[in-house]
Amino acid sequence: TYSARSHRGRISRLSFAASMSTASAEEGSKATDNFDKNGRIQRSFTLPPIPGVPLQHHTDRYNSAVVEDEILNSSSTTREEFKQLLEESVTKWKAANVRAVWLRIATEASELIPEAIAQGFSPHHAAPDHVTLTAWFGNGNSRLPGGPSHFVGVAGFVLDRVTCANGSVTDKVLVIQEKSGPAAGIGSLAV
């Protein structure tokens, strides 16, 4: 599922959430509202799967399929079994004009990765417990977002010396720390 988060500010999040709420009226769709640790709303949105595709999946508003099949989490799945299921699934997704497919394979089933690459999937990102691969079937170059390559944190402080009307001097410190993101809550500044 995709979350309605934006790095462009609150207005973008709200307009995105508003556009998603109108689409949630589609038959078979499912919209879920969750709140992140900072109390911001995150709306997740899924659509029903393409009929007849053997790999369990859901579709999204971008006409992508997100595979959620347990065989991708099991070391007991054979490469041949996965190859057959993936070939049939890719054929049906292409026939249904699905633009992209997201495939998340658990590290326990990592022997399946070469079969996915042979079917046209490319690595997107990895974590200790999984590898995510994508395939673009749409026209032209892939329009999928790239995988994360690095994190940027924002922090700083400003010292301000204020002379009050009575002649006393007050020193003030403005501390700016990232509220959300990869560096949220990391480190502290003793004043």
C-alpha positions in Angstrom: 0.0 0.0 0.0 1.1 3.6 -0.5 0.9 6.3 2.1 -0.4 9.8 1.7 2.8 11.4 3.0 4.5 14.3 1.4 7.7 16.2 1.9 6.2 19.3 0.3 4.2 20.3 3.3 0.7 20.0 4.8 -1.3 21.3 1.8 0.1 18.6 -0.4 -0.8 15.9 2.1 -4.3 17.2 2.5 -5.0 17.6 -1.3 -3.6 14.1 -1.8 -5.8 12.7 0.9 -8.8 14.5 -0.6 -8.2 13.1 -4.0 -7.8 9.6 -2.5 -11.1 9.9 -0.6 -13.0 10.4 -3.9 -11.4 7.4 -5.5 -12.2 5.2 -2.5 -15.9 5.1 -3.6 -14.8 2.7 -6.5 -16.3 -0.7 -6.3 -14.1 -3.2 -4.4 -11.6 -0.5 -3.3 -10.3 -0.2 0.3 -9.1 3.0 1.9 -7.6 2.8 5.4 -6.7 5.8 7.5 -3.8 5.4 10.0 -1.9 7.9 12.0 1.9 8.1 12.2 3.9 8.7 15.4 3.5 12.5 14.9 -0.3 12.3 14.6 -0.4 12.9 10.8 -2.9 11.0 8.8 -1.7 8.4 6.4 -4.3 7.0 4.0 -3.5 3.7 2.4 -5.5 2.7 -0.7 -5.8 -0.6 -2.5 -7.9 -1.9 -5.3 -9.0 -5.5 -6.1 -6.6 -8.0 -7.8 -6.6 -8.7 -11.6 -8.9 -11.8 -12.0 -7.1 -15.1 -12.9 -3.6 -14.1 -11.8 -2.1 -16.9 -9.8 0.1 -14.8 -7.5 -1.9 -13.1 -4.7 -1.7 -9.4 -5.2 -3.7 -6.1 -5.1 -3.7 -3.2 -7.5 -3.3 0.4 -6.7 -4.6 3.7 -8.1 -1.4 3.9 -10.3 -2.4 0.7 -12.1 0.4 -1.3 -10.5 0.2 -4.7 -9.0 1.7 -5.3 -5.5 2.4 -9.0 -4.9 1.5 -10.2 -1.4 1.8 -14.0 -1.9 3.0 -16.2 0.9 5.2 -18.2 -1.5 7.6 -15.2 -1.6 8.1 -15.7 2.2 8.8 -19.4 2.1 12.1 -21.2 1.6 10.0 -24.3 0.6 9.0 -22.7 -2.7 10.9 -24.2 -5.6 12.4 -22.0 -8.4 10.5 -24.0 -11.0 7.1 -23.5 -9.2 7.8 -19.8 -8.8 8.9 -19.4 -12.4 5.6 -20.9 -13.7 3.5 -18.8 -11.4 5.4 -15.6 -12.3 5.3 -16.3 -16.0 1.5 -16.8 -16.0 1.0 -13.7 -13.7 3.2 -11.5 -15.9 1.3 -12.6 -19.0 -2.1 -11.8 -17.3 -0.9 -8.4 -15.9 0.4 -7.4 -19.3 -3.0 -8.4 -20.9 -4.8 -6.3 -18.3 -2.5 -3.3 -19.1 -1.0 -3.2 -15.6 1.8 -0.7 -15.8 4.1 -1.9 -13.1 4.6 -4.8 -10.6 6.2 -4.6 -7.1 7.6 -7.9 -5.9 8.8 -8.3 -2.3 10.8 -11.5 -1.7 11.9 -12.5 1.8 15.5 -13.3 2.4 14.5 -16.9 3.2 13.3 -17.2 -0.4 16.2 -15.3 -2.0 16.8 -18.2 -4.4 13.7 -16.9 -6.3 15.3 -13.6 -7.2 17.1 -14.9 -10.4 13.8 -16.1 -11.7 12.2 -12.7 -11.2 15.2 -11.0 -12.9 14.9 -13.4 -15.8 11.2 -12.3 -16.2 12.3 -8.6 -16.5 12.3 -7.5 -12.8 15.0 -5.2 -11.5 16.1 -4.7 -7.9 14.6 -1.7 -6.3 15.7 -1.8 -2.6 16.6 -4.2 0.1 16.3 -4.5 3.8 17.7 -7.2 6.2 14.5 -9.2 5.8 13.6 -8.7 2.1 14.5 -7.6 -1.4 12.0 -5.6 -3.4 12.0 -5.9 -7.2 10.0 -4.0 -9.8 9.0 -4.5 -13.4 7.7 -1.7 -15.7 5.3 -2.7 -18.4 4.0 0.7 -19.2 5.0 2.8 -22.3 8.4 4.4 -22.4 10.9 4.6 -19.6 9.9 3.5 -16.1 8.1 6.1 -14.1 8.5 4.2 -10.8 10.3 6.1 -8.1 13.9 5.1 -7.5 14.9 3.3 -4.4 16.3 5.2 -1.4 20.0 5.8 -1.8 20.8 8.1 1.2 19.1 10.1 4.0 19.3 13.8 4.6 18.7 15.1 8.1 18.0 18.7 9.0 19.1 20.4 12.2 20.5 23.7 13.4 20.4 26.3 16.1 20.5 30.1 16.3 21.9 32.1 19.2 20.1 35.4 19.9 21.2 38.0 22.4 18.4 40.3 23.4 18.7 43.5 25.3 15.6 44.1 27.3 14.1 47.5 28.1 15.4 47.5 31.6 19.0 47.0 30.3 19.3 43.3 31.1 20.7 41.0 28.5 19.0 37.7 27.7 20.5 35.0 25.6 18.1 32.8 23.7 18.7 29.6 21.7 16.5 28.5 18.9 17.0 24.8 18.2 15.7 23.2 15.0 15.5 19.4 14.9 14.0 17.1 12.4 10.5 16.1 13.6 9.9 13.2 11.2 12.1 11.2 8.9 15.3 9.2 9.3 16.9 11.5 11.9 13.8 12.3 14.0 14.5 12.4 17.7 18.2 11.4 17.2 20.6 13.4 19.3 20.0 16.2 21.7 21.4 19.7 22.4 22.2 20.5 26.0 21.6 24.2 26.7 
